[in-house]
Amino acid sequence: MRRHSLCLHRLVLSICLLVILPGTVSPGHAAAGDPPIFDMGAPFHPVISRHGMVVSQEQLASDIGSDILRRGGNAIDAAVATGFALAVTLPQAGNLGGGGFMLVYLADENRTIALDYREMAPAAAHRKLFEDAQGGVDTDRARFSLQSSGVPGTVAGLVHALENYGSMSLKQVLKPAIKLATRGFEVTDTLSMALAWRGEQLLEDPVSATYFFQPDGAPLRVGQIWRQRDLAWSLKQIARHGARAFYRGAIAEKLVSTMEGGGGLITLEDLENYRVIERKPVYGDYRGYRIASMPPPSSGGIHLIQMLNMLETLELGDMDHNSAAYIHQLTETMRRAYADRSEYLGDPDFASVPEAKLLDKAYAARLAFSIDADVATPSADVRPGRYLPAESPQTTHFSVWDSEGNVVSNTYTLNFSFGNGKSVAGAGFLLNNEMDDFSAKPGVPNAYGLLGSDANAIAPGKRPLSSMTPTIMFKDGAPVLATGSPGGSTIITVVLQAIVNVVDFEMNIAEATSVPRFHHQWWPDVLILEPGISADTRRLLVEMGHGVSASPRLLGKLQSIEQRNGVLFGSSDPRWPGDAVAPVQ
Ligand code: DON
């Protein structure tokens, strides 16, 4: 049914692409009778290139990465340049003071590496760090104080990626970011609005106030040229001295003096002890595709694959996409996976995570079997691991693909938009509040409503559990999709729906990115629907027993690249302003 109804759209799309986008598609590729690269359906069109592509949340940063590719850099060079550029152009999430995860696929070795540059808890952190005198959790301190910052990993992570897998020098890839910070760039509506939205916290910090606001306390003005002298200084220090500048040198000193001035915990020793960890990705198989994703301390990869394993037991493609029956099945799947997350997931160097069991297809089948096709299971009746065998608003994603087939899928973050709102004086960058991703106390949810167990309790040197899910999907041994998203706890279900949309519903990546999504995380027992899911569907879901949230909410911002027949198709989530796909022409 659905496929027939899309035929007309496909035809119209083909014509539109040929007529409207002559510059994007080279004439040789658009000739009649060519392989049907445009026959991809829906009124959504991805950006096309055969020569490489960068998709991020901000156009200047995507262009910088794409330019590196054009000048012969590989996907890793471009990713590192994009990562540093986002620290300048997207201060709400791009960062030097945060951390993240990078999945790198090296085409000539046919190998995928998972780089863990997540923040680490400082040595002075302890299990009860955020408990208050009454035994509750002091959420203000856990989210908005200098104590909420973990030891940042971004600089170490990006430099590690470049030194081990890139081909250019640190100076080369940092140059465009330094130029942007020094000469400045025009403030966009999006940036000015984001600053206004988080003004309260940012203005509380006198240093952030001078970096991001005008003297009268108004956010940077739309259209003004914004120069960041102190940030340019930090970037130049890194270009000159490498990651050492950040972890032992002049930047480290400024960071520690900011900590000492405001009751923060991070010491010079903590910075010196920071380590990037190369981990083995988690792998899963879904309907003939191979999925590589981020292992713990992210929960993303394990639960993405666990949910796909559960869904593989159903003929999803025969269901109507986003119908009540379909949303119900996925919701029940999400509910069961997130219950397990609350119990079993944490930093694998501190807690033992039953990875093999959680990824076991037979376990997934038992979980799937517990789903009633017509009635919601109350979350109170879903216990973590009930069927487990006995023993047991801001982040940003970018995807990069080069002409040699190397792929980078990177998600990094300060946790909240603009982190804890506090800047390092003289160094020009904001600090993360990633310590709130730990479970401050059993039974007390973090900012995303997530519950955790001992496995995710605070301990010195430990990395807080994350939901970030940078992912690469393969078919017949070759990469076919790089994707990921911000969105806190919703990241995993957002990435899940991108994959299901592509694999089960054969959507092109722009359609798979654009269609409405939904989210459930076991606790709170609420199903969040995006705008665009009909009132009729909502009513049917309520009748099935789902606690549907009264207010629809946008979920995630996917930044993806798909490869079909050697052609790259990019899509930057249209939910938010700023189409930031940069194809190499
Ligand atoms: O690592 C995590 O799971 C969170 N700190 C991510 C935060 C996030 O995605 C916020 N963005 N919208």
Residues whose N, C-alpha, C, O or C-beta is under 5 A from the ligand:
A	BS01	DON	P393 Q394 T395 T413 N415 D437 L465 S466 S467 M468 P486 G487 G488
